Amino acid sequence: MTQLFRPFSFSQELIERAQLAEQRAQQALCGIGQTAAYNSRKVLHAFMQQGVSERHFLGTTGYGYDDSGRDTLDRVYAQVFGAEDAMVRHFMLSGTHALTVALFGVLRPGDVMVSVAGKPYDTLDGVIGLNGVKNGSLADFGVHYEQVDLLEDGTLDFDGITEAARRAPRMIYLQRSRGYERRPSISVAEIETVCKIVHRLSDRTIVMVDNCYGEFVETREPTEVGADLMAGSLIKNPGGSMAESGGYIAGRADLVELCAYRLTSPGLGKEVGASLNQNRNLYRGFFFAPHITGEALKTAVFAAALFEELGFACSPRYCEPRTDIVEQIVLGSPAGLKAFCEGIQAGSPIDSFVVPQEWDMPGYQDQVIMAAGAFVQGSSIELSADGPMRAPYIAFMQGGIVYDTAQIGVLMAAQRLADEGLVTL
């Protein structure tokens, strides 16, 4: 291993710590490989069943009528995710945009939306209207927001969810990943329990899941266990590092149709939207996605094992089950968070010479520092790390499309902390 790491000037002490961390994590790494194999075969089967062909890679222009590549990709996603229908579009600008399209697509004035995993991710504050600004939010259109907070240990309050479902709101909303909170991410089994509770008590209530960072981490997806609607970003897991932009929405066919009317125009829906030669990368990325997600998970497990060895609190621990690709490392100080992000950036294939700086990032309450030396700007399936500049100064690390090289970024982060006297090797 020393020979393999020689070009990167790591200390011998750090290399030895890395060897121990990887040995300790072997069982978890093996389990990730098994999940990736299962999901890869599921994707292959969908490609075969839907008759994917070279002709589906050809793009359309203008209105995009009769775009068979676009329409077949929708069916591939729907089959893999166990959904009635799906809509996969390169012109959904981000995960937040996909979620916004879904929320505005199905909610109407007077409806109640209940978030049952506490407050959603910061970028949805303006979408829901939590910031009080009259900017075309759901609140502006008369949609009422309620919230069921998590229990003290960060887990779902099933009693609170049951009470909320009895009031028959239009939507129960659940964010699978932790965002910038310290809570655990939510497993598909827990989502299944929520769906059973809600559907038993109210036949008018939609269960919607923000599935960002969660695709292919487990062998089932939320729409396979009862979720009516879910959405995510193509520059996270399902894009497989190949998608240059985009998002998806999947679920019940009637709900996906409403979302399509919101994205394009009522009456047009999924029938329009030129693919502009993006289809090949969307297909290829989705085909790679289970394996790439596995590489990101291996990177997270290795980082947790190493940084626990160095004395930092990590969540999930290297040996704990995972339901998203995010690894939380508590650095404990502004200097620690900055040094960690500087190391991740220095170990990236793109812009390794750049030094990350905290800044007022749109949609966030605190300044955010972000390391992202990626082939696709902002792609968090590629190795990246970010976090708000607030106590206890947590780095939220995700991605890593090649485990062998993503390890270098993790080690660069550890070496940077050691060089600045913030950890002893």
C-alpha positions in Angstrom: 0.0 0.0 0.0 2.9 2.4 0.7 4.1 2.0 -2.9 0.6 2.7 -4.2 0.3 5.9 -2.2 3.9 7.1 -2.8 3.1 9.9 -5.3 0.7 11.6 -2.8 3.2 12.2 0.0 1.1 10.7 2.8 2.9 10.1 6.1 3.7 6.5 6.9 1.5 6.8 10.0 -1.5 7.7 8.0 -0.9 4.9 5.5 -0.8 2.4 8.4 -4.1 3.9 9.8 -5.6 3.5 6.4 -4.6 -0.1 6.1 -6.2 -0.9 9.5 -9.4 1.0 8.6 -9.8 -0.9 5.3 -9.2 -4.3 7.0 -11.8 -3.4 9.7 -14.4 -2.5 7.1 -14.0 -5.6 4.9 -17.4 -7.1 5.9 -19.3 -3.9 5.2 -17.4 -3.4 1.8 -18.4 -7.0 0.8 -22.1 -6.3 1.6 -22.1 -3.2 -0.6 -20.8 -5.3 -3.5 -23.6 -7.7 -3.1 -26.3 -5.0 -3.1 -24.7 -3.4 -6.2 -24.7 -6.7 -8.0 -28.4 -7.2 -7.2 -29.4 -3.7 -8.4 -27.2 -3.9 -11.5 -29.0 -7.1 -12.6 -32.4 -5.4 -11.9 -31.4 -2.5 -14.2 -30.1 -4.9 -16.9 -33.4 -6.8 -16.8 -35.4 -3.6 -17.3 -33.2 -2.6 -20.3 -33.9 -6.0 -21.9 -37.6 -5.9 -21.1 -38.1 -2.5 -22.5 -36.2 -3.2 -25.6 -33.6 -0.5 -25.3 -31.9 0.0 -28.7 -29.3 2.2 -30.4 -32.2 4.3 -31.9 -33.2 5.4 -28.4 -30.0 7.3 -28.1 -30.9 9.7 -30.9 -32.1 13.1 -29.8 -35.0 15.2 -30.9 -35.4 18.9 -31.2 -38.2 21.5 -31.1 -41.3 20.1 -29.4 -39.9 16.6 -29.0 -43.0 14.8 -30.2 -42.7 11.0 -30.5 -39.3 10.9 -28.7 -39.1 7.1 -28.3 -35.8 7.4 -26.4 -37.3 9.7 -23.8 -40.4 7.6 -23.5 -38.6 4.3 -23.2 -36.2 5.7 -20.5 -39.3 6.7 -18.5 -40.5 3.1 -18.7 -37.0 1.7 -17.7 -37.0 3.9 -14.6 -40.6 2.9 -13.8 -39.8 -0.8 -14.0 -36.6 -0.6 -11.9 -38.3 1.6 -9.3 -41.4 -0.6 -9.1 -43.6 2.4 -10.1 -46.6 2.7 -12.5 -44.9 5.6 -14.4 -41.9 7.9 -14.3 -40.7 11.1 -15.9 -36.9 11.5 -16.5 -35.9 14.9 -17.9 -32.5 16.5 -18.4 -34.2 19.9 -18.1 -35.2 19.4 -14.5 -32.5 21.6 -13.1 -31.8 19.9 -9.7 -33.2 17.7 -7.1 -34.9 20.8 -5.6 -36.5 21.5 -9.0 -37.8 17.9 -9.3 -39.3 18.1 -5.8 -40.8 21.5 -6.6 -42.4 20.2 -9.8 -43.9 17.3 -7.8 -45.2 19.4 -5.0 -46.8 22.0 -7.2 -48.0 19.3 -9.5 -50.2 17.5 -7.0 -51.0 20.0 -4.2 -53.9 22.5 -4.6 -55.1 25.6 -2.6 -56.4 24.5 0.8 -54.4 21.2 0.8 -52.3 20.3 3.8 -48.7 19.0 3.4 -47.2 17.3 6.5 -43.5 16.7 6.7 -43.0 13.7 9.0 -39.2 13.7 9.3 -38.9 17.2 10.7 -38.2 20.2 8.6 -37.1 19.4 5.0 -33.8 20.4 3.5 -32.9 24.1 3.5 -33.5 24.7 -0.2 -37.2 23.8 0.2 -37.8 26.7 2.7 -38.6 29.1 -0.1 -40.6 26.4 -2.0 -42.9 25.7 0.9 -42.9 29.3 2.2 -41.2 28.7 5.5 -39.1 31.9 5.2 -42.1 34.2 5.1 -41.2 35.7 1.7 -44.0 36.0 -0.8 -42.2 34.6 -3.8 -44.7 32.2 -5.4 -44.3 29.5 -2.7 -46.8 26.8 -1.8 -47.9 29.1 1.0 -48.6 31.8 -1.5 -51.0 29.4 -3.2 -52.8 28.5 0.0 -51.1 25.2 0.7 -50.8 24.7 4.4 -47.7 23.2 5.9 -47.4 21.1 9.1 -44.6 19.1 10.6 -44.1 16.0 12.8 -40.7 16.4 14.5 -38.4 13.5 15.0 -37.9 11.9 18.4 -35.0 12.9 20.5 -32.9 10.1 19.1 -33.5 11.4 15.5 -35.9 8.6 14.5 -39.4 8.8 13.1 -42.3 9.5 15.5 -44.7 6.8 14.4 -47.3 7.9 16.9 -47.1 11.4 15.7 -47.3 10.2 12.1 -50.4 8.2 13.0 -52.1 11.2 14.4 -51.3 13.3 11.4 -52.6 10.6 9.0 -55.9 10.5 10.9 -56.5 14.1 9.9 -56.3 13.0 6.3 -53.9 15.6 4.9 -53.4 15.7 1.1 -49.7 14.8 1.5 -47.4 13.1 3.9 -43.9 14.1 2.9 -40.8 12.3 3.9 -37.1 13.2 3.2 -35.0 10.1 3.2 -31.6 11.6 3.6 -30.5 13.7 6.5 -29.7 17.0 4.7 -27.7 19.1 7.1 -29.3 17.5 10.2 -27.6 15.1 12.5 -30.4 12.6 12.4 -30.0 9.2 10.7 -31.2 8.7 7.2 -34.4 6.8 6.8 -34.5 3.2 5.6 -36.8 1.8 3.0 -38.3 -0.5 5.7 -39.2 2.6 7.8 -40.7 4.2 4.7 -42.8 1.0 4.2 -44.1 1.3 7.8 -45.1 5.0 7.2 -46.9 4.0 3.9 -48.9 1.3 5.7 -49.9 3.6 8.5 -51.0 6.4 6.1 -52.8 4.2 3.6 -54.7 2.4 6.3 -56.0 5.6 7.8 -56.6 7.8 4.8 -57.3 6.8 1.2 -56.9 10.5 0.0 -53.4 11.0 1.3 -50.4 10.9 -0.9 -47.1 9.6 0.5 -44.3 11.5 -1.2 -40.6 10.7 -0.7 -37.5 12.9 -1.4 -35.3 10.1 -2.6 -32.1 12.1 -3.2 -28.9 10.3 -2.2 -30.9 7.1 -1.6 -31.3 5.3 -5.0 -29.6 1.9 -5.2 -28.3 2.0 -1.7 -30.7 -0.7 -0.7 -32.3 -3.4 -2.9 -35.8 -1.8 -2.7 -36.9 1.8 -3.5 -39.7 3.7 -1.8 -42.2 3.2 -4.7 -41.7 -0.5 -4.3 -43.0 -0.4 -0.7 -46.1 1.8 -1.0 -44.8 5.4 -1.7 -47.2 7.1 -4.1 -44.6 9.5 -5.5 -40.9 10.1 -5.2 -38.3 12.4 -6.8 -34.6 12.8 -7.1 -31.6 14.3 -9.0 -29.7 12.8 -11.9 -26.4 14.3 -10.8 -26.7 12.2 -7.7 -27.1 8.4 -7.7 -29.3 7.5 -10.7 -27.3 9.5 -13.2 -24.3 7.3 -12.5 -21.9 10.3 -13.0 -22.8 10.4 -16.7 -25.9 12.6 -16.6 -24.9 16.2 -17.1 -28.1 17.6 -15.5 -31.6 16.5 -14.8 -34.1 14.9 -12.4 -36.8 12.3 -12.2 -40.2 11.8 -10.7 -41.7 8.3 -10.3 -44.9 6.8 -8.8 -48.6 6.5 -9.5 -49.4 7.2 -13.1 -52.1 9.8 -12.3 -49.7 11.7 -10.1 -46.8 11.6 -12.5 -49.2 13.0 -15.2 -50.1 15.9 -12.9 -46.4 16.6 -12.4 -45.8 16.5 -16.1 -48.6 19.1 -16.6 -46.7 21.3 -14.1 -43.3 20.8 -15.7 -44.6 21.5 -19.3 -48.2 22.6 -19.7 -51.6 21.2 -18.8 -52.8 19.0 -21.7 -49.2 18.6 -23.0 -47.5 16.8 -20.2 -45.0 14.1 -21.1 -45.8 14.4 -24.8 -43.3 17.3 -25.3 -39.8 18.0 -24.3 -36.9 17.5 -26.8 -34.1 15.2 -25.6 -31.4 17.2 -27.4 -29.0 14.4 -27.7 -28.9 13.8 -23.9 -30.5 10.3 -24.0 -27.3 8.3 -24.4 -25.7 9.6 -21.2 -29.0 9.3 -19.3 -29.3 5.6 -20.3 -25.6 4.9 -19.8 -25.6 6.7 -16.4 -28.6 4.7 -15.2 -27.0 1.5 -16.3 -23.8 2.4 -14.4 -25.7 3.8 -11.4 -25.9 0.7 -9.1 -22.1 0.1 -9.4 -21.2 3.8 -9.1 -23.5 4.1 -6.0 -21.6 1.1 -4.6 -18.3 2.8 -5.1 -19.6 5.9 -3.3 -20.8 3.7 -0.4 -17.4 2.0 -0.2 -15.8 5.4 0.0 -18.1 6.4 2.8 -17.4 3.2 4.8 -13.7 3.7 4.4 -13.9 7.3 5.5 -15.9 6.4 8.6 -13.5 3.6 9.5 -10.5 5.9 9.1 -11.9 9.0 10.9 -13.2 6.9 13.8 -9.7 5.6 14.1 -8.5 9.2 14.3 -11.0 10.0 17.0 -13.8 11.7 15.2 -17.5 10.9 15.6 -19.0 9.6 12.3 -22.5 8.7 11.3 -23.2 6.2 10.1 -20.4 4.2 11.7 -18.5 2.1 9.2 -20.2 -1.1 10.4 -23.8 0.3 10.5 -26.5 -0.3 7.8 -26.8 2.5 5.2 -29.7 4.0 3.3 -28.0 6.9 1.6 -24.5 7.7 0.4 -23.9 10.6 2.9 -21.2 10.3 5.6 -21.3 12.7 8.4 -18.0 13.5 10.1 -18.0 15.9 13.1 -14.9 18.0 12.9 -15.6 20.2 15.9 -14.2 23.5 14.7 -14.3 25.9 11.7 -10.6 25.2 11.1 -11.4 21.4 11.1 -14.2 21.7 8.6 -12.2 24.0 6.3 -9.2 21.7 6.4 -11.3 18.6 5.6 -12.9 20.3 2.6 -9.5 21.5 1.4 -8.2 18.0 1.5 -11.1 16.5 -0.4 -10.7 19.2 -3.0 -6.9 18.6 -3.2 -7.6 14.9 -3.9 -10.1 15.6 -6.7 -9.4 14.9 -10.4 -10.8 18.4 -11.4 -9.6 21.7 -9.8 -7.4 20.0 -7.3 -5.4 23.2 -7.0 -8.5 25.2 -5.8 -8.9 26.1 -2.2 -12.6 26.0 -1.1 -14.0 29.1 0.7 -17.2 29.4 2.7 -19.8 31.6 1.0 -23.5 32.7 1.1 -24.8 29.9 -1.0 -28.4 30.5 -2.4 -31.1 28.7 -0.4 -29.1 28.3 2.8 -29.3 30.2 6.1 -25.6 29.8 7.0 -22.5 30.2 5.0 -21.6 26.9 3.3 -18.2 25.5 2.4 -18.0 23.0 -0.4 -15.4 20.8 -2.0 -16.4 19.5 -5.4 -13.7 18.7 -7.9 -16.2 17.0 -10.3 -16.6 16.4 -14.0 -20.2 17.7 -13.7 -20.6 20.8 -11.6 -22.3 20.1 -8.3 -22.5 16.4 -8.9 -22.7 14.8 -5.5 -22.3 11.2 -6.8 -18.7 12.3 -7.5 -16.5 12.8 -4.4 -17.5 15.9 -2.6 -17.9 17.4 0.9 -19.7 20.3 2.2 -21.2 21.7 5.4 -22.7 24.8 7.0 -20.3 27.0 9.0 -22.1 26.4 12.3 -21.3 24.3 15.3 -20.5 21.5 15.7 -18.9 22.0 12.2 -19.9 18.8 10.4 -18.6 17.7 7.0 -21.2 15.9 4.9 -19.2 13.8 2.5 -20.7 11.9 -0.4 -19.8 10.3 -3.6 -16.8 8.8 -5.1 -17.2 7.2 -8.6 -14.0 5.1 -8.3 -13.3 3.8 -4.8 -9.5 3.5 -5.4 -9.2 7.2 -6.3 -11.8 8.4 -3.9 -9.6 6.9 -1.1 -7.0 9.5 -2.0 -9.4 12.4 -1.4 -10.3 10.9 2.0 -6.6 10.5 2.9 -5.8 14.0 1.7 -8.4 15.3 4.1 -6.9 13.4 7.0 -3.4 14.5 6.1 -4.5 18.2 5.8 -6.0 17.9 9.4 -2.7 16.4 10.6 -0.5 19.0 8.9 -2.5 21.8 10.6 -2.2 20.2 14.0 -5.9 19.3 14.2 -5.3 15.6 14.7 -2.5 13.4 15.8 -1.7 10.4 13.6 
